[in-house]
Amino acid sequence: MNDTAWQKCKTDVFWGEIAPCDHLVQIYDTDKVVLNTLEGFVCSGFKAGDSAIVIATDTHLYALNKRLRAQGLNIGHLQANNQYLPCIAEDIISEFMVNGQPDEKRFMLVVKDLIIKARGSGRKVRAYGEMVAVLWNQGYTDATFQIEHLWNKFCSTEVFCLLCAYPQNGFTQNLSTSVNHVCSAHAKVIAGNNSSATEIFYKRA
């Protein structure tokens, strides 16, 4: 955190004013860190009237929902209005992967359907995705980079905020090269070791 490139910001300001249309990434060292970021990402969105798409592992969805309920949010109501779309990452992956590679047409259809549902009659949308992390941990490195490329292609035609996350322990070989490759596919990097639900450290990728 001594790197002067890192900047500190309140969570709601960051998501609402600094990165409302960016493709961001967090390479985190513990589940607590990524859940802090995810909680701030989602809660500040609901506070602003935005919708949130969360494509995550079953474990992370359970933990996030527990935190949202602790914040007094009515998850059932948010889901019924398509303002909160929690999706299990493995289920979404199965809809567009073909022979270990993402099918572009299927990917675009799946993602666009989620965005349309979340947007409703005109809400802003923010999306969180762990599909890349799941595939990365399974050894599908090439597929991971292809999905990041497809996300960027989709983001060029749609206005929304997209946050991706990778566990640090998934980078087992060529650490520096892999991290740089992942970061280069994103606009900003969020600190992965001391984030909270109310503050964020970030820098340009």
Backbone as a chain_set.jsonl record, in Angstrom:
{"seq": "MNDTAWQKCKTDVFWGEIAPCDHLVQIYDTDKVVLNTLEGFVCSGFKAGDSAIVIATDTHLYALNKRLRAQGLNIGHLQANNQYLPCIAEDIISEFMVNGQPDEKRFMLVVKDLIIKARGSGRKVRAYGEMVAVLWNQGYTDATFQIEHLWNKFCSTEVFCLLCAYPQNGFTQNLSTSVNHVCSAHAKVIAGNNSSATEIFYKRA", "coords": {"N": [[0.802, -1.208, 0.0], [2.152, 1.14, -0.032], [2.684, 2.181, -2.441], [2.485, 5.024, -4.358], [0.663, 5.25, -6.353], [-1.727, 4.209, -5.577], [-5.006, 5.088, -4.583], [-7.321, 6.385, -2.192], [-10.735, 6.036, -1.364], [-14.182, 6.734, -0.57], [-16.581, 4.129, -0.547], [-19.206, 4.433, -1.765], [-18.858, 6.737, -3.275], [-16.803, 5.98, -4.995], [-17.959, 3.826, -6.533], [-20.169, 5.158, -7.538], [-19.31, 7.554, -8.791], [-16.619, 7.48, -9.699], [-16.104, 5.023, -10.946], [-18.382, 4.181, -12.543], [-18.836, 3.097, -15.063], [-16.818, 1.354, -15.646], [-14.548, -1.455, -16.214], [-13.445, -3.489, -13.834], [-11.002, -4.987, -11.583], [-10.24, -7.193, -8.866], [-7.675, -8.702, -7.134], [-7.581, -10.853, -4.707], [-6.625, -11.708, -1.286], [-7.935, -12.998, 0.797], [-11.159, -14.448, 1.588], [-12.685, -12.733, 3.118], [-11.833, -10.201, 2.362], [-12.672, -9.959, -0.372], [-15.401, -10.235, 0.003], [-15.984, -8.01, 1.561], [-15.531, -6.004, -0.337], [-17.457, -6.741, -2.249], [-19.832, -6.501, -0.781], [-19.877, -3.712, -0.318], [-19.994, -2.832, -2.945], [-22.478, -3.865, -3.871], [-24.376, -2.956, -1.92], [-24.075, -0.125, -1.961], [-24.963, 0.264, -4.484], [-27.699, -0.491, -4.396], [-28.541, 1.484, -2.646], [-28.323, 3.688, -4.276], [-30.281, 3.176, -6.061], [-29.672, 1.46, -8.081], [-29.357, -1.622, -10.002], [-28.128, -4.915, -9.214], [-26.138, -7.442, -10.481], [-24.956, -10.486, -9.522], [-22.644, -12.795, -10.057], [-21.458, -15.506, -8.766], [-19.63, -17.876, -6.67], [-21.354, -20.512, -4.956], [-20.77, -20.5, -2.232], [-19.806, -17.876, -1.786], [-22.076, -16.404, -2.526], [-23.907, -17.173, -0.553], [-22.641, -16.134, 1.738], [-22.628, -13.414, 1.068], [-25.4, -12.843, 0.904], [-26.106, -13.21, 3.544], [-24.792, -11.053, 4.703], [-26.153, -8.948, 3.432], [-28.729, -9.232, 4.453], [-28.165, -8.644, 7.107], [-27.765, -5.982, 6.845], [-30.282, -5.121, 6.712], [-31.683, -5.387, 4.362], [-34.268, -6.388, 2.114], [-34.079, -9.17, 0.592], [-35.677, -10.93, -0.895], [-37.659, -9.228, -1.956], [-36.085, -7.519, -3.535], [-35.098, -9.337, -5.405], [-37.472, -10.192, -6.602], [-38.17, -7.942, -8.001], [-36.237, -7.899, -9.885], [-34.05, -6.391, -9.256], [-31.976, -7.348, -7.888], [-29.939, -9.839, -8.901], [-28.852, -12.751, -8.162], [-26.555, -15.187, -9.141], [-25.332, -18.473, -9.616], [-22.039, -19.074, -10.328], [-20.971, -21.359, -11.678], [-23.249, -22.405, -12.889], [-23.955, -20.434, -14.76], [-21.668, -20.464, -16.364], [-21.923, -22.954, -17.567], [-23.791, -22.461, -19.484], [-22.626, -21.252, -21.671], [-20.158, -22.349, -22.309], [-18.338, -24.396, -24.531], [-16.887, -27.369, -25.246], [-14.74, -26.736, -23.548], [-14.203, -24.099, -24.171], [-15.275, -20.669, -24.379], [-18.278, -19.919, -26.027], [-18.856, -17.354, -28.172], [-21.326, -16.261, -29.145], [-23.252, -17.495, -27.517], [-22.371, -16.607, -25.021], [-22.755, -13.809, -25.217], [-25.535, -13.695, -25.485], [-26.426, -14.774, -23.042], [-25.364, -12.942, -21.156], [-26.47, -10.509, -22.035], [-29.181, -10.989, -21.619], [-29.296, -11.062, -18.819], [-28.535, -8.411, -18.232], [-30.648, -6.956, -19.417], [-32.831, -7.804, -17.857], [-32.012, -6.854, -15.327], [-31.85, -4.12, -15.777], [-34.468, -3.31, -16.199], [-36.946, -0.885, -16.203], [-35.207, 1.154, -16.656], [-33.111, 1.322, -14.819], [-29.756, 1.855, -13.576], [-27.004, -0.39, -13.959], [-24.917, -2.64, -12.192], [-22.441, -5.128, -12.245], [-21.094, -8.152, -10.949], [-18.578, -10.584, -11.312], [-17.485, -13.935, -11.001], [-16.884, -15.9, -12.726], [-14.589, -16.039, -14.276], [-12.649, -16.506, -12.32], [-13.402, -19.017, -11.379], [-13.009, -20.646, -13.656], [-10.314, -20.165, -14.038], [-9.199, -21.349, -11.746], [-9.75, -23.942, -12.374], [-7.986, -24.474, -14.307], [-8.408, -23.525, -16.854], [-6.976, -21.432, -18.394], [-6.654, -20.061, -20.881], [-9.333, -19.854, -21.694], [-10.256, -18.193, -19.722], [-8.999, -15.699, -20.278], [-10.168, -15.27, -22.739], [-12.814, -14.869, -21.996], [-12.588, -12.495, -20.524], [-11.933, -10.825, -22.638], [-14.312, -11.023, -24.103], [-16.081, -9.866, -22.289], [-15.109, -7.231, -22.312], [-15.67, -6.574, -24.941], [-18.439, -6.716, -24.881], [-18.951, -4.713, -23.002], [-18.303, -2.501, -24.49], [-20.516, -1.867, -25.875], [-22.562, -1.595, -24.099], [-23.674, 0.234, -21.244], [-22.479, -0.056, -18.155], [-21.282, -1.011, -14.872], [-18.639, -3.201, -14.248], [-17.281, -5.666, -12.223], [-14.635, -7.829, -11.637], [-13.152, -10.696, -9.989], [-10.32, -12.335, -8.633], [-8.879, -15.001, -6.802], [-5.865, -14.706, -4.987], [-4.314, -16.953, -4.462], [-4.69, -18.509, -6.639], [-2.863, -17.917, -8.557], [-0.409, -19.633, -9.415], [1.788, -20.091, -11.018], [4.289, -18.281, -12.862], [3.778, -15.741, -11.663], [4.004, -12.809, -11.715], [3.756, -12.261, -14.483], [1.223, -13.375, -15.054], [-0.495, -11.895, -13.353], [-0.1, -9.306, -14.371], [-1.12, -9.687, -16.927], [-3.814, -10.25, -16.406], [-4.588, -7.847, -15.108], [-4.207, -6.029, -17.178], [-6.403, -6.332, -18.751], [-8.34, -4.835, -17.663], [-9.773, -1.707, -16.433], [-9.296, -0.494, -13.958], [-7.685, -1.333, -10.851], [-8.499, -2.87, -7.825], [-7.442, -2.76, -4.472], [-6.236, -5.734, -2.936], [-5.932, -6.564, -0.298], [-6.711, -5.095, 1.96], [-9.242, -4.012, 1.856], [-12.4, -2.484, 2.762], [-15.921, -2.49, 3.578], [-16.727, 0.078, 3.37], [-14.729, 1.723, 2.444], [-12.334, 2.107, -0.231], [-9.316, 1.161, -1.831], [-7.667, 1.966, -4.739], [-6.254, 1.801, -8.078], [-5.199, 2.864, -11.354], [-5.175, 0.465, -13.953]], "CA": [[0.0, 0.0, 0.0], [3.022, 2.319, -0.062], [2.725, 2.663, -3.822], [1.763, 6.295, -4.434], [-0.377, 5.16, -7.384], [-2.979, 3.824, -4.938], [-5.83, 6.179, -4.074], [-8.332, 5.961, -1.235], [-12.017, 6.668, -1.655], [-15.377, 6.147, 0.019], [-17.161, 3.133, -1.437], [-20.325, 4.919, -2.569], [-18.317, 7.704, -4.227], [-16.049, 5.237, -6.004], [-18.853, 3.118, -7.442], [-21.139, 6.057, -8.146], [-18.751, 8.679, -9.533], [-15.305, 7.227, -10.281], [-16.061, 3.825, -11.79], [-19.731, 3.693, -12.865], [-18.882, 2.437, -16.375], [-15.518, 0.718, -15.826], [-14.322, -2.887, -16.03], [-12.466, -3.475, -12.757], [-10.594, -6.292, -11.066], [-9.607, -7.299, -7.559], [-6.97, -9.953, -6.868], [-7.7, -10.797, -3.251], [-5.896, -12.738, -0.557], [-8.844, -13.747, 1.673], [-12.57, -14.293, 1.257], [-13.207, -11.551, 3.819], [-11.516, -9.016, 1.558], [-13.548, -9.863, -1.544], [-16.771, -10.05, 0.471], [-16.09, -6.596, 1.936], [-15.675, -5.247, -1.584], [-18.74, -7.09, -2.859], [-20.885, -5.894, 0.035], [-19.91, -2.278, -0.614], [-20.4, -2.712, -4.348], [-23.913, -4.132, -3.994], [-25.18, -2.096, -1.046], [-24.07, 1.253, -2.448], [-25.807, 0.262, -5.673], [-29.105, -0.468, -3.978], [-28.776, 2.806, -2.058], [-28.445, 4.644, -5.385], [-31.369, 2.759, -6.928], [-29.143, 0.618, -9.154], [-29.526, -3.067, -9.916], [-26.872, -5.637, -9.066], [-26.022, -8.821, -10.931], [-23.827, -11.095, -8.825], [-22.356, -14.143, -10.554], [-20.432, -15.913, -7.808], [-19.73, -19.244, -6.179], [-22.432, -20.724, -3.997], [-20.265, -20.093, -0.914], [-19.767, -16.418, -1.718], [-23.454, -15.902, -2.561], [-24.489, -17.401, 0.773], [-22.038, -15.167, 2.656], [-23.104, -12.076, 0.702], [-26.802, -12.709, 1.296], [-26.114, -13.061, 4.993], [-24.403, -9.669, 4.977], [-27.219, -8.059, 2.966], [-29.818, -9.313, 5.445], [-27.696, -7.932, 8.299], [-27.913, -4.558, 6.526], [-31.712, -4.823, 6.736], [-32.246, -5.427, 3.014], [-35.242, -7.429, 1.812], [-33.537, -9.823, -0.592], [-36.78, -11.465, -1.681], [-38.284, -8.12, -2.674], [-35.137, -7.064, -4.558], [-35.061, -10.348, -6.454], [-38.764, -10.186, -7.293], [-38.16, -6.777, -8.895], [-35.05, -8.016, -10.735], [-33.027, -5.413, -8.882], [-30.869, -8.172, -7.408], [-29.911, -11.095, -9.64], [-27.753, -13.61, -7.736], [-26.415, -16.345, -10.027], [-24.201, -19.342, -9.305], [-21.093, -18.943, -11.436], [-20.857, -22.598, -12.443], [-24.465, -22.564, -13.705], [-23.858, -19.508, -15.895], [-20.598, -20.966, -17.226], [-22.412, -24.104, -18.339], [-24.677, -22.001, -20.551], [-21.927, -20.741, -22.855], [-18.92, -23.057, -22.593], [-18.439, -25.515, -25.474], [-15.595, -28.058, -25.375], [-13.706, -26.04, -22.786], [-13.997, -22.744, -24.667], [-16.516, -19.883, -24.387], [-18.896, -19.631, -27.319], [-19.153, -15.919, -28.118], [-22.747, -15.985, -29.342], [-23.966, -17.911, -26.307], [-21.973, -15.704, -23.949], [-23.419, -12.522, -25.398], [-26.965, -13.861, -25.232], [-26.614, -14.969, -21.605], [-25.065, -11.691, -20.457], [-27.442, -9.488, -22.431], [-30.438, -11.309, -20.949], [-29.171, -10.619, -17.43], [-28.517, -6.941, -18.214], [-32.007, -6.488, -19.724], [-33.649, -8.043, -16.662], [-31.588, -5.965, -14.244], [-32.106, -2.718, -16.132], [-35.885, -3.035, -16.024], [-37.471, 0.282, -16.914], [-34.204, 2.219, -16.805], [-32.132, 1.383, -13.731], [-28.345, 1.615, -13.854], [-26.645, -1.763, -13.612], [-23.551, -3.001, -11.859], [-22.339, -6.585, -12.268], [-19.907, -8.767, -10.355], [-18.417, -11.911, -11.893], [-16.416, -14.845, -10.583], [-16.748, -16.967, -13.711], [-13.181, -16.098, -14.662], [-11.9, -17.119, -11.224], [-13.751, -20.445, -11.356], [-12.318, -21.294, -14.774], [-8.874, -20.028, -13.77], [-8.846, -22.376, -10.766], [-9.885, -25.25, -13.004], [-6.908, -24.619, -15.281], [-8.795, -23.019, -18.179], [-6.376, -20.098, -18.476], [-6.992, -19.44, -22.162], [-10.76, -19.534, -21.67], [-10.4, -17.043, -18.822], [-8.635, -14.484, -21.011], [-11.171, -15.076, -23.774], [-14.01, -14.3, -21.36], [-12.302, -11.086, -20.244], [-12.045, -10.153, -23.932], [-15.739, -10.948, -24.448], [-16.669, -8.86, -21.406], [-14.725, -5.907, -22.826], [-16.422, -6.379, -26.179], [-19.82, -6.437, -24.49], [-18.962, -3.414, -22.324], [-18.161, -1.426, -25.477], [-21.844, -1.572, -26.437], [-23.506, -1.421, -23.003], [-23.175, 1.098, -20.175], [-22.66, -0.592, -16.804], [-20.038, -1.218, -14.135], [-18.334, -4.624, -14.131], [-16.2, -6.003, -11.304], [-14.186, -9.223, -11.639], [-12.299, -10.981, -8.84], [-9.502, -13.548, -8.69], [-8.137, -15.277, -5.568], [-4.429, -14.622, -5.197], [-3.693, -18.28, -4.425], [-4.871, -19.169, -7.929], [-1.714, -17.591, -9.407], [0.622, -20.538, -8.929], [2.951, -20.076, -11.895], [4.508, -17.021, -13.579], [2.914, -14.821, -10.921], [4.029, -11.435, -12.218], [3.218, -12.236, -15.848], [-0.213, -13.656, -15.004], [-1.171, -10.751, -12.741], [-0.071, -8.201, -15.33], [-2.022, -10.029, -18.024], [-5.178, -10.069, -15.905], [-4.831, -6.42, -14.86], [-4.23, -5.293, -18.442], [-7.728, -6.475, -19.361], [-9.268, -4.037, -16.864], [-9.49, -0.274, -16.373], [-8.791, -0.156, -12.636], [-7.403, -2.447, -9.951], [-8.858, -2.605, -6.431], [-6.509, -3.42, -3.558], [-6.721, -7.057, -2.555], [-5.496, -7.014, 1.024], [-7.204, -4.355, 3.122], [-10.474, -3.289, 1.535], [-13.521, -2.584, 3.695], [-17.192, -2.277, 2.892], [-17.01, 1.508, 3.3], [-13.632, 2.427, 1.785], [-11.663, 1.348, -1.282], [-8.052, 1.603, -2.382], [-7.665, 1.577, -6.143], [-5.331, 2.495, -8.988], [-5.406, 2.537, -12.757], [-4.488, -0.774, -14.338]], "C": [[0.845, 1.273, 0.0], [3.14, 2.917, -1.453], [1.868, 3.921, -3.94], [0.671, 6.278, -5.497], [-1.728, 4.812, -6.779], [-3.702, 5.05, -4.392], [-6.92, 5.605, -3.171], [-9.625, 6.725, -1.482], [-13.135, 5.989, -0.88], [-16.048, 5.24, -1.01], [-18.247, 3.704, -2.339], [-19.869, 5.933, -3.609], [-17.582, 6.978, -5.357], [-16.98, 4.58, -7.019], [-19.814, 4.048, -8.159], [-20.558, 7.114, -9.058], [-17.44, 8.362, -10.267], [-15.319, 6.064, -11.256], [-17.437, 3.304, -12.198], [-19.828, 2.951, -14.191], [-17.592, 1.675, -16.669], [-15.584, -0.802, -15.701], [-13.158, -3.005, -15.052], [-12.122, -4.884, -12.31], [-10.025, -6.153, -9.661], [-8.954, -8.679, -7.46], [-6.793, -10.007, -5.357], [-6.973, -11.947, -2.565], [-6.775, -13.533, 0.402], [-10.288, -13.516, 1.239], [-13.165, -13.053, 1.924], [-12.995, -10.293, 2.993], [-12.486, -8.879, 0.395], [-15.004, -9.667, -1.126], [-16.997, -8.624, 0.96], [-16.321, -5.737, 0.699], [-17.041, -5.483, -2.195], [-19.906, -6.481, -2.093], [-21.01, -4.401, -0.255], [-20.409, -1.998, -2.015], [-21.914, -2.832, -4.489], [-24.752, -3.158, -3.173], [-25.216, -0.647, -1.508], [-24.907, 1.359, -3.716], [-27.279, 0.329, -5.326], [-29.472, 0.902, -3.397], [-29.006, 3.852, -3.138], [-29.589, 4.3, -6.331], [-30.927, 1.903, -8.096], [-29.549, -0.836, -8.953], [-28.157, -3.715, -9.802], [-27.015, -7.069, -9.553], [-24.791, -9.394, -10.245], [-23.69, -12.543, -9.287], [-21.176, -14.657, -9.741], [-20.589, -17.381, -7.428], [-20.854, -19.323, -5.154], [-22.018, -20.241, -2.605], [-20.269, -18.585, -0.766], [-21.164, -15.813, -1.759], [-24.114, -16.045, -1.194], [-23.961, -16.358, 1.762], [-22.511, -13.753, 2.36], [-24.537, -11.87, 1.156], [-26.946, -12.536, 2.81], [-25.765, -11.626, 5.386], [-25.503, -8.689, 4.565], [-28.393, -8.057, 3.945], [-29.44, -8.567, 6.714], [-27.796, -6.422, 8.11], [-29.385, -4.149, 6.499], [-32.369, -4.845, 5.367], [-33.192, -6.612, 2.843], [-34.831, -8.098, 0.495], [-34.645, -10.35, -1.496], [-37.442, -10.397, -2.532], [-37.39, -7.638, -3.815], [-35.067, -8.049, -5.724], [-36.349, -10.35, -7.275], [-38.843, -9.045, -8.293], [-36.986, -6.802, -9.872], [-34.011, -6.937, -10.46], [-31.79, -6.117, -8.327], [-30.96, -9.527, -8.097], [-28.697, -11.913, -9.201], [-27.713, -14.87, -8.592], [-25.2, -17.165, -9.611], [-23.292, -19.4, -10.53], [-21.03, -20.195, -12.305], [-22.067, -22.824, -13.349], [-24.415, -21.673, -14.946], [-22.802, -19.983, -16.876], [-21.107, -22.078, -18.13], [-23.294, -23.685, -19.509], [-23.929, -21.539, -21.804], [-20.608, -21.453, -23.171], [-19.174, -24.247, -23.517], [-17.043, -26.11, -25.656], [-14.454, -27.278, -24.731], [-13.402, -24.63, -23.241], [-15.321, -21.977, -24.648], [-17.007, -19.655, -25.806], [-19.38, -18.186, -27.283], [-20.645, -15.621, -28.222], [-23.546, -16.339, -28.094], [-23.651, -16.985, -25.141], [-22.733, -14.391, -24.038], [-24.907, -12.607, -25.091], [-27.251, -13.983, -23.735], [-26.439, -13.652, -20.848], [-26.1, -10.617, -20.783], [-28.79, -9.723, -21.748], [-30.42, -10.844, -19.489], [-29.228, -9.098, -17.332], [-29.925, -6.383, -18.452], [-32.916, -6.657, -18.506], [-33.313, -7.048, -15.564], [-31.932, -4.508, -14.529], [-33.571, -2.346, -15.963], [-36.347, -1.863, -16.86], [-36.473, 1.429, -16.999], [-33.198, 2.336, -15.683], [-30.709, 1.241, -14.257], [-27.996, 0.225, -13.337], [-25.176, -1.855, -13.233], [-23.505, -4.523, -11.727], [-21.018, -7.051, -11.671], [-19.791, -10.18, -10.905], [-17.232, -12.68, -11.361], [-16.245, -15.992, -11.572], [-15.287, -17.146, -14.106], [-12.347, -16.797, -13.587], [-12.152, -18.621, -11.158], [-12.987, -21.185, -12.452], [-10.808, -21.261, -14.576], [-8.426, -21.125, -12.815], [-8.949, -23.781, -11.333], [-8.84, -25.481, -14.092], [-7.226, -24.133, -16.682], [-8.29, -21.588, -18.364], [-6.763, -19.378, -19.763], [-8.452, -19.002, -22.202], [-11.021, -18.313, -20.8], [-10.107, -15.743, -19.565], [-9.624, -14.204, -22.142], [-12.431, -14.436, -23.195], [-13.787, -12.835, -21.012], [-12.419, -10.269, -21.533], [-13.512, -9.982, -24.323], [-16.458, -9.932, -23.566], [-16.361, -7.459, -21.936], [-15.476, -5.581, -24.111], [-17.866, -6.027, -25.86], [-19.93, -5.058, -23.849], [-18.848, -2.248, -23.304], [-19.504, -1.031, -26.082], [-22.891, -1.319, -25.369], [-22.877, -0.57, -21.911], [-23.509, 0.466, -18.821], [-21.289, -0.782, -16.171], [-19.838, -2.715, -13.935], [-17.111, -4.833, -13.245], [-15.9, -7.496, -11.383], [-13.275, -9.44, -10.424], [-11.595, -12.317, -9.018], [-8.853, -13.778, -7.325], [-6.638, -15.319, -5.852], [-3.776, -16.002, -5.248], [-3.892, -19.064, -5.716], [-3.716, -18.911, -8.89], [-0.514, -18.398, -8.926], [1.884, -20.533, -9.775], [3.048, -18.727, -12.621], [3.655, -15.908, -12.977], [2.855, -13.429, -11.527], [3.407, -11.324, -13.602], [1.709, -12.424, -15.846], [-0.995, -12.477, -14.448], [-1.223, -9.585, -13.707], [-1.033, -8.443, -16.488], [-3.469, -9.798, -17.61], [-5.492, -8.58, -15.734], [-4.952, -5.62, -16.153], [-5.577, -5.366, -19.139], [-8.779, -5.613, -18.655], [-8.831, -2.576, -16.809], [-8.866, 0.139, -15.046], [-8.61, -1.417, -11.808], [-7.758, -2.019, -8.528], [-7.92, -3.393, -5.532], [-7.094, -4.731, -3.05], [-6.319, -7.508, -1.179], [-6.039, -6.213, 2.202], [-8.473, -3.562, 2.832], [-11.497, -3.452, 2.652], [-14.793, -2.34, 2.915], [-17.488, -0.797, 2.704], [-15.916, 2.319, 2.606], [-12.941, 1.504, 0.777], [-10.329, 1.996, -1.619], [-7.998, 1.105, -3.816], [-6.569, 2.314, -6.903], [-5.672, 2.1, -10.413], [-4.61, 1.296, -13.111], [-3.278, -0.452, -15.21]], "O": [[0.297, 2.375, 0.029], [3.637, 4.031, -1.619], [0.67, 3.891, -3.658], [-0.158, 7.187, -5.546], [-2.765, 5.081, -7.384], [-3.082, 5.939, -3.808], [-7.378, 4.48, -3.369], [-9.603, 7.92, -1.775], [-13.046, 4.802, -0.568], [-16.075, 5.553, -2.2], [-18.218, 3.487, -3.55], [-20.426, 5.99, -4.706], [-17.727, 7.327, -6.529], [-16.81, 4.755, -8.226], [-20.233, 3.756, -9.279], [-21.22, 7.542, -10.003], [-17.181, 8.913, -11.337], [-14.632, 6.1, -12.277], [-17.646, 2.091, -12.2], [-20.807, 2.242, -14.424], [-17.305, 1.381, -17.829], [-16.539, -1.358, -15.159], [-12.022, -2.668, -15.388], [-12.834, -5.843, -12.605], [-9.415, -5.143, -9.313], [-9.607, -9.699, -7.678], [-5.959, -9.297, -4.795], [-6.734, -13.0, -3.155], [-6.402, -14.64, 0.79], [-10.599, -12.511, 0.599], [-14.044, -12.402, 1.36], [-13.866, -9.425, 2.931], [-13.063, -7.811, 0.19], [-15.762, -9.0, -1.83], [-18.09, -8.083, 0.792], [-17.187, -4.862, 0.684], [-17.712, -4.539, -2.613], [-20.863, -5.998, -2.698], [-22.116, -3.886, -0.419], [-21.155, -1.046, -2.245], [-22.554, -2.007, -5.142], [-25.727, -2.598, -3.674], [-26.265, -0.005, -1.457], [-25.491, 2.406, -3.997], [-28.022, 1.123, -5.904], [-30.569, 1.412, -3.627], [-29.783, 4.788, -2.951], [-29.849, 5.03, -7.287], [-31.712, 1.643, -9.008], [-30.019, -1.228, -7.885], [-27.152, -3.149, -10.232], [-27.888, -7.812, -9.104], [-23.697, -8.844, -10.375], [-24.509, -13.399, -8.952], [-20.03, -14.287, -9.996], [-21.554, -18.039, -7.815], [-21.247, -18.316, -4.564], [-22.82, -19.644, -1.886], [-20.688, -18.064, 0.268], [-21.416, -14.808, -1.093], [-24.802, -15.133, -0.735], [-24.727, -15.772, 2.526], [-22.768, -12.976, 3.279], [-24.86, -10.831, 1.732], [-27.812, -11.799, 3.282], [-26.373, -11.058, 6.293], [-25.757, -7.711, 5.268], [-28.976, -7.011, 4.228], [-30.289, -7.927, 7.335], [-27.898, -5.672, 9.08], [-29.706, -2.979, 6.289], [-33.495, -4.371, 5.218], [-32.944, -7.7, 3.363], [-35.199, -7.634, -0.584], [-34.563, -10.233, -2.719], [-37.751, -10.632, -3.7], [-37.865, -7.381, -4.921], [-34.986, -7.646, -6.884], [-36.314, -10.493, -8.497], [-39.509, -9.165, -9.321], [-36.765, -5.838, -10.604], [-33.195, -6.612, -11.322], [-30.698, -5.55, -8.302], [-31.923, -10.271, -7.909], [-27.626, -11.789, -9.794], [-28.73, -15.546, -8.75], [-24.152, -16.604, -9.289], [-23.733, -19.735, -11.63], [-21.034, -20.1, -13.533], [-21.932, -23.368, -14.445], [-24.784, -22.096, -16.041], [-23.008, -19.916, -18.088], [-20.765, -22.137, -19.312], [-23.52, -24.473, -20.428], [-24.522, -21.444, -22.879], [-20.001, -21.18, -24.207], [-20.114, -25.012, -23.306], [-16.134, -25.446, -26.154], [-13.359, -27.171, -25.282], [-12.449, -24.017, -22.759], [-16.378, -22.567, -24.875], [-16.243, -19.246, -26.68], [-20.22, -17.832, -26.456], [-21.168, -14.81, -27.458], [-24.412, -15.576, -27.666], [-24.537, -16.619, -24.367], [-23.29, -13.92, -23.047], [-25.473, -11.689, -24.499], [-28.192, -13.378, -23.222], [-27.263, -13.295, -20.006], [-26.552, -9.898, -19.892], [-29.462, -8.772, -21.347], [-31.405, -10.3, -18.99], [-29.893, -8.556, -16.448], [-30.346, -5.449, -17.77], [-33.68, -5.753, -18.166], [-34.205, -6.468, -14.944], [-32.266, -3.754, -13.615], [-33.89, -1.207, -15.624], [-36.163, -1.844, -18.078], [-36.836, 2.546, -17.367], [-32.494, 3.342, -15.591], [-30.483, 0.58, -15.27], [-28.615, -0.274, -12.397], [-24.311, -1.24, -13.857], [-24.415, -5.133, -11.167], [-19.972, -6.431, -11.863], [-20.785, -10.904, -10.964], [-16.119, -12.16, -11.277], [-15.535, -16.956, -11.284], [-14.809, -18.271, -14.251], [-11.451, -17.581, -13.899], [-11.233, -19.403, -10.911], [-12.389, -22.231, -12.199], [-10.109, -22.218, -14.909], [-7.396, -21.763, -13.037], [-8.31, -24.707, -10.833], [-8.806, -26.539, -14.721], [-6.421, -24.301, -17.598], [-9.08, -20.651, -18.475], [-7.155, -18.212, -19.731], [-8.769, -17.915, -22.683], [-11.895, -17.499, -21.099], [-10.886, -14.792, -19.486], [-9.889, -13.048, -22.469], [-13.04, -13.57, -23.823], [-14.689, -12.015, -21.183], [-12.941, -9.154, -21.521], [-13.909, -8.925, -24.814], [-17.343, -9.217, -24.037], [-17.246, -6.605, -22.001], [-15.87, -4.436, -24.333], [-18.45, -5.146, -26.49], [-20.879, -4.319, -24.111], [-19.252, -1.13, -22.986], [-19.619, 0.013, -26.724], [-23.996, -0.876, -25.682], [-21.671, -0.649, -21.682], [-24.664, 0.453, -18.396], [-20.265, -0.72, -16.851], [-20.753, -3.417, -13.505], [-16.049, -4.256, -13.48], [-16.793, -8.327, -11.219], [-12.699, -8.489, -9.896], [-12.181, -13.294, -9.484], [-8.323, -12.833, -6.741], [-6.203, -15.901, -6.845], [-2.808, -16.209, -5.978], [-3.336, -20.15, -5.879], [-3.588, -19.588, -9.911], [0.294, -17.915, -8.133], [2.946, -20.932, -9.297], [2.034, -18.113, -12.953], [2.912, -15.224, -13.68], [1.771, -12.924, -11.82], [2.626, -10.41, -13.869], [0.992, -11.716, -16.553], [-2.031, -12.098, -14.995], [-2.263, -8.943, -13.854], [-1.681, -7.515, -16.971], [-4.256, -9.224, -18.363], [-6.544, -8.112, -16.168], [-5.707, -4.65, -16.221], [-5.867, -4.556, -20.019], [-9.959, -5.654, -19.002], [-7.681, -2.246, -17.096], [-8.006, 1.02, -15.009], [-9.279, -2.427, -12.023], [-7.366, -0.942, -8.08], [-7.634, -4.56, -5.798], [-8.289, -4.827, -2.771], [-6.352, -8.704, -0.891], [-5.845, -6.618, 3.348], [-8.746, -2.556, 3.488], [-11.468, -4.433, 3.396], [-14.75, -2.02, 1.727], [-18.401, -0.442, 1.96], [-16.142, 3.467, 2.222], [-12.965, 0.281, 0.917], [-10.22, 3.22, -1.685], [-8.26, -0.07, -4.072], [-6.03, 3.316, -6.433], [-6.362, 1.106, -10.64], [-3.497, 1.103, -12.622], [-2.566, -1.36, -15.638]]}, "num_chains": 1, "name": "protein.A"}
